[in-house]
Amino acid sequence: MSKRNKELEDAVAALRPEMIAALQRLIRKPSVEASPLPGKPFGADVDACFTEALTLCHELGFETTDLDRYIGWCEIGSGDEMVAVLGHLDVVPEGEGWHHPPYGAEIVGSKLFGRGAIDDKGPVVASLFALKAIRDLGIPLDRRVRLLFGLNEETNDRDVFYYREHGGELPVLGFTPDGEYPLINGEKGILNEWYGISLRQDGKLQIKSVRGGVAGNVVPAHAEAELTGPACISLPEAEGITVTRTEDGWKVEAEGVSAHGSHPEQGKNAIGLLMLYLNRLPLTGSTRRVVSFLAEKFGLDAYGARLLGKRLEDDLSGPMSCNLGLIEGDSGSIRVKLNYRYPVTKTVEDCQPAVKAAFENAGWKLEQSVHKEKLYYPETAPLVKALLETYRTATADHAPPKCIGGGTYAKVLPNTVAFGPLFEGDPVTEHQPDEFIDLDRLVQNAQIIAQAMVKLANLPLE
């Protein structure tokens, strides 16, 4: 390790107490997107967390830029070109099943618990203190390094799209610390779609309400339906299902296992489980058709094979994933949100038309569709080579880069890939109860990020 690299590593390590305190401050600001308010496009909670992040920057001596409360940044260095490091402060809803307060930022042993600890407030804090260490050491940089604070990554990336549409400078090189090491050079394409259908119920047993899930990109751990009907109808027992008699019918609850929507096979979809159960009941008419469609085309299938009629996959990134993430409805209509991700060598035309046709043939209507294009950089790309070299120097790990099902900001900023924060073998807790970051990993990430910032800022490009 060079003398300069060692000095930077030591300088970052010395900032550990400040990093931990800063991360606790951000986690204690819940930042789930809500309805927009004047001057607060992603709701009051996200805006409050954004304010806290800008306050941290000012306390550390950085000037900041706030672009209409959609996104903000601080930067160091000078020059005509810019390196971007793009993280996000918004989080998915906390959900249920926590053993630590989701916004308490509790430290137990070497773990700091809280929603956003690893996705992505921890990496944002690591990046901020990496920037501070570089600045305080006066390390020469040929390009500016800009740390961007995103606020809408978990839903539609409207923050970065706004940045681009309103003249935000584009990087010549960049990374988002919101993936895995050694580096992610391929990301599946992602579609988030809402479908809806009307119900005309005429049978003895009817659906009064149905709901389940917390977000499209989270495998739902709980789903429930309220049914009305005469007491003479008997509802069977089933694994994972709880049936409770109500004043005018029954409440049916399904318990699944939560997981990130990019890996639905790691969870158990409670909505699918609920539909499989309801499909066993004596429902009639349009209610029967709706339930049967969801049970037969989804159920517990994590790959969309029933929906497409085949398994769509490639050798680089594996099979398409398919998560039925949300359901909501009453006696007159039902809506579902689908999150599916296609392989890096495929296109949207290989899946979306077939998915849409399957729904429409069953009487559903597409209400909204948001598409994030796939991403792929070869290992020979200068950005990929430089970041791999940084990681390998820091860890002596020569593992190859990865293709993933998760989607990051790399899809919406050019010349950008996902780099960290998870190491091979680390527990995957983002989007799950008891999300945490190991404090040693927090510091290690800050050290690697600092080296990567310097590397990219001084990397010759033809």
N, C-alpha and C positions, 0 to 999 in steps of 0.2 A: 504494500500500500504506500502511495506517495505521501510525502510530508504534508502537502496541502489537503489530501483526502483525510489523513489522520486528524489534522487540526479541525476540519469540518465535522468529522464524526464526533470528536470530543466536545466541540461547541454545542452540537445538537443534544448530546447526552446530558450536558449541564443544564439544559432547559427543561428537563423532565418534570420537575414540580410545577412549573408554569404551564406546561402543556396539559397536565392532568387537570389543574384547576380550570383552565380555559374550556376543556372538553366538558367538564361538569356543568359549567355555566350554559353551554349550548344545549346539552341534553335536557337540562331543567326548563328549557323553553320548548313546549310541545309545538310541533311544526307540521301538522297534517293539513293538507290543502282543504280550504273551506270556500264558501261562496264569496265572490269578490266584493270588496268594499271600495269606496272612493279612495284612490291612492294606494290601495292594497289589493293588487290583482289576484293574489292567491289566498286571501283571507287574513284575518287579524293575527292568528297564531304564527303562520309562516313569516309574516312581516315583522313580528316581535323578535323572532329568532334572527332574522336578517339584521335588524337593528343591533342586536347583541353582538353579532359577528363584526359589524362595522365598528362598534365601540371597542372591541378587542383590538382591531387593527390600529385604531387611533391611540390606544394605550401603549401599543408596541412601537409607536412612532411612524406608522405608515399613513400616507395619504390614500384616500379612497375615492372611487367613482361609483355613483348610484344611478343606474339607468332606469328611471321612472318606476323604481321598486320592483322591476322584473328580474334584475340581475345586478351584481356589483362586483368590484374588483379592487385589488391593490397590486402594485408592481414595483420592481426594482430594476436598476440598470438603465442603459440608454442605447440608442441605435434605431435604425429604420425598421428592423424586423423584430418580431415578438414570438416568444415561446409561451404557450398557454398550459396552465395546469388548472383543470376544471373539475371542481367537486360540487356537491349539493347539500343543502341544509334541510330540505323537506324530507319527510319520512312517511312510511305507510302507517295506517292506523295501528294502535297498539295490540288490538285483539285481546283474547283471553288466555288464561293459563300461566300468568306470570307468578314467580315466587319472589321477585323484587319489584318495587314500584317502577313502572316503565319510564317515568320521568324523574326518578329520584337520584340517578347518577350515583348509586351506592357502590362502594369499593369493598369487595370481599376477597381477601388474599391478593392475588395479582390481577384480578378481573374487575373491570368497571362496567356495571350493568346499566342498560337503558336503551330505549328505542333510538336508533341512529348511531349507537356507539361504534359500530363497524360500517354502517351503511347510512350516511357517509360522513357523519360529523367528526369521527375520529380521524379519518384520513385528511379531512379539511384542516383540522387543527395541526396535524403532523406537517402538512404542506405550509401552513402559515409560519410555523416555527422553523421549518427548513429555510424559508425565505428570510426570516430574521437572522438566522445564523450566517447565511451567505452575506447578507448586508453588513452585519456587525464585523465580520472578518475582512471586509473590503475585497472580496474575491473578484478579479476582473471578469467582465461578461461582455461578449461581442453583441449580444442581443438582450432586449428587455425580457424579463420573466414576469408574467402576469398570472396571479392567482384569482380565478373567477369563482364567485359564490353563486351557484345555481339554486333555484327555488322551486323548480317544477319537474324534476327528473322522474319522480315516481309516477307521474301520470302522462303528460303529453309534451314535455320539453318546450313548452311555450316560452320559457325564459330565454333559451338559446335562440329559438327562432326569432323572438323579438329583438335580441341582440344583433342578429344578422340583418334583419329587416331595417334596423335603425342605425346602420353604419358601424356596427361593432367591428373592430379590427380582427382579421382572421390570422391565425398563427401559421408560421412556416413549419413549425414542429410543435407537438404537444402531446399530453397524456391526461387521462382521468384516473385518479387513484380509487377506482370503484369496481375492481374486478379481481384478478388473481395474478400472482407471480408464476412463472417468470415474466409473462407478458401475454396479452390476448391479441392475436393478430386476425382473428375471425369472429364475427358475431352473427348469429342467425337473424334473418328478417323477422320482424314482429308485427302482428296484427292484433289490434284491440277492437272488438266489434260488439255492438249492442243489437240484439234481435228482439222483436216483440210480436205478440199474437193476442187476439181477442178470444175470450171464452164465452160460449153459450151453454150454460149448464142446465141440465134438465133431469138428471138422475136423482136417486134417493141419497146417494153419497156425493157431496160436493166440496170443492176447495173454497174455503173462506179467505185464507191468506197463505202466502208462502214467502219465505225470505231465507237468505243464507249468504255467507261470505263477507269479507271486509274490503277486498280490492280485487280487481281483475287479475293482477299478477301474484296473487297469494292463493294457494290451495285452501279451500274453505274447510275449517275444522268443525263448523257447526252449521246446520241447516234445519229449518222447522216448517211445518205446515199445520194450519188449523183446518179441520174438516167438520162439516155439519152432516148430520144424518140421524136416522132413528136408532134407538138403543138396541134393536134386534140385530143390527149388523155387528159382527164380531171381527175385530182387527187382530191379526196373528202376531205372535212374537217374532223377533228377528235380531240377529247379532248387530250391535251398534245402533239399535233403534229403541227409543223409549216412547211408549204410548200412554198418555194421561187422559182420563175422561174429563170432559168439560161440561158446562151447562147445556150446550146444544150439540155436542159432538165429541171430538177428540183433538188433542194436540200431539202431533207426531214429531219427535226430535231425532235427528241423526248426528252422531258424533264421529268425526273423521280425524285425520292427522294433518296439521298444517305443514306447508313447505313452500319454497319459492316457486313462483309460477314457471320459471325456466326449467325446473326439474319436478314436474308433477308426479313422476313415478316414485319420488321419495316421500310422498304423503299419501293420504287417503281422502278422496274428495267426498265431503259430506253431502254436497248437493246431488252428486251421482248416486250415492248410497240412498238418499231420500227418494229419488226418482225410481230406483230399482224396487224399493219397498212399495211406494204408491202404485207402481205398475202391477202389483199383486192384488190390489183391491178392486172391488166391483164398481169402478168408475165407468161412466158411459159418455157417448157423444164426443164433443170437441175436447172435453177434459181428458178422456181416455186417449185421444190422439196426441195431445200435447205431452202428457206424461209418458206415453209409450215412445214417442220420438226421443225425448231426453234420456230415457232409460236405455233404449236400444242403440242410439247413436253415440252416447257418451258413457253412461254408467261409470265404471271405474277405469275406463280406457284412458291412459295418459298420452297416447300418441296420435289420436285422431284417425286411426285406421278404419274404424267403423264409419266415420263421417265421410272420409275420402273414398272408401272402398279399397284402400291399399295403404301400405306403410311407406311414407315418403322419407328417404334417408340418403346420406352419402357417407363416404369413408372419413372425411375431414371433421364433420361436426355431428354425425349420428342422425337419429330420427327426428322428424318433426315432433314437437311437444304440443299438447293441447290441454288447456285448463279452463274448465267451466267455473269461473271465479265468483260470479255474483248471480243471484236470482232474487226477484222481487215481484210480488203480484197480489191480486185480490180476486174476488169472485168474477170480475169482468175481464181481466187481462193479466198476462205474465210477460216479464222482460228478463233476459239473461245477458250477461257479459262474458264474452269468450276471449281468451288470450291464447294465441297460438303462434309458434315460432318455426320457420322453415329453414332447412339446411343452407349452408353458405354457397354451395354450388347450384342451388335451385333458385327459382324466381317466384314472385308472387303469383304469377300465372299458373304455377304448378299446384296451387292449393286454394287460393281465395275464390275463384269461380266455382269450384266444386263444393266448397263449404257453403257459399251463398245459395247455390242451386239446391243443396240438400235441405236447407232451412225453408227456402221459398216453396219447394215441392210439398213441404209439410204444412204450408199455410202461414209461415212466419214472414215478417218484413224486416229488412235491414234498416236500422234506425241511424246508426253511426258507425263509421269505419275509420280508424287511424292506423296508418302503415308506416313503419320504420324500416327502411331498406337494409338489406344485409350489408355486411362490411367484411373485407378481406384484404390484408397486406401480406405480400410474400416475405419470407425470412430475409431476402436480399435487400429489402427496402432500407435506406439509411436510418430512418427512425427506428425500425425494429432492431437493426444491428446495434445501434448505439445504446438503446435501453437494455437489450440482452447483455451487452458487455458490462453495463453498470451493475446489473443484478448479479452477474456471475462473479464480478470482482468482489462484490460485497459478501457473497454467500458461498462461493466455490461450487455452486450448484449449476450444472450445465444442462438442465432439463430443457426440452424444446418448448417453443411457444404453443399456445392452446387456441382452439376454437370453442366457443361457448354458446349456450342458449340464451344467456342473459343479455339484456340490452343496456348500453351505456351511452354517455354523451359523445363517444367517439363517432357515433352514427351521424351526428348533426354538426360537428365541427370538422373541417378538413385537416388532413395531416396529423390525425390524432388517433391514439390507441389507448386501451385500458391497461394500466400498469399497477399491480398491487390492488388492495392491501393484503389479501389472503395468501398465505404460503401453503404449499402442499402439505396435507395432513391437518391443517387447522380446522377446528369445528366450524361449520357453516351455520350461523345463527341469524343472519339478516332476514327480516320479515317474519321472524319467529319469536315466541315468548322467550324471555330472559336473554335477549340479544346482549352481547358483551364484546369488549375488546380487551385483550391481554395487554397490560401496561408495558411490558417489555417489548411486545410487538408494536405498540404505539411509537415507542422511541426508535425501534429498528426501522419502521416505515419512514419516520422523519429523516433518518440518516440516509436511507436509500433515495428518497425523494430529493433530498438536498444534492446528492451526487448527480442524480439525473438532471436536475435543473441546470447545474453547472455544465454538464456534458452537452446538453442540447443547446444551451446558450452559446457555446463555443464550437459547435460542430460545423466543419466546412461543408458547404453544399455547392454542387456544380450548377 
